[in-house]
Amino acid sequence: MKLSKFFVQSTNDRVAGFAGHRAALFGALQVKGAIALRFHVFALGSAAARAAAHGSYSTK
């Protein structure tokens, strides 16, 4: 009785650990993606600003 209860408990812990690990991995990927996206938008924005500044300077 005790042994089967322990086995069930350890299996539940293993499943919970796996689910937690997957959630942590997914969360880390989401954060990485958000940072990459923000950097990409920032790079695009600064490139557009530089092009606009360059264009305004060249027309003067």
N, C-alpha and C positions, 0 to 999 in steps of 0.2 A: 504493500500500500504506500509506504513512505517513498520507496524507490521510484514507483511510477509517478508519484506526485513531483518528486525531484526532477525526473526526466522531462515531464511536461513543463515544469518551471524553467529548466535550462533551455528547452526548445523555444519557449515563449521569449526568453531573454535573447536568444540568438536571432529570432525573427525580428524582435524589437530593435536589436543592435543593427541588424542589416538595414531595416527600414530607416533608422536614424542616420546611418552612414549614407544611405542614398539621398535622404533629405538634405544632409549637410553638403554632400557633393553637388546636388542640384542647386542648392542655395549659393554655393561658391561659384558655380557656373553662371548663375543669374547675375551675381554681383560683378563678375568678370565681364560679362556681356554688357551690363549697364555702363561700366567704366569705359569699355572699348567704344560703345556707342556714343557716350558723352564726349570722349576724346575725338572721335570721328567727326561729330557735329562741330566741336570746337575747331578742329583743323579745317573743316569746310568753311566755317564762319570766318576764320582768320584769313583764309585764302581769298574768300570773296571780299573781305574788307580791304585786303592788300590790293586786289585787282581794282576795286572801286577807287582806292586812294591813288593808285598808279594812274588810272584813267583820268581822275580829276586833276592830277598834277600835269599829265601830258597834254591836256586840253588848254591849260593856262599858258 
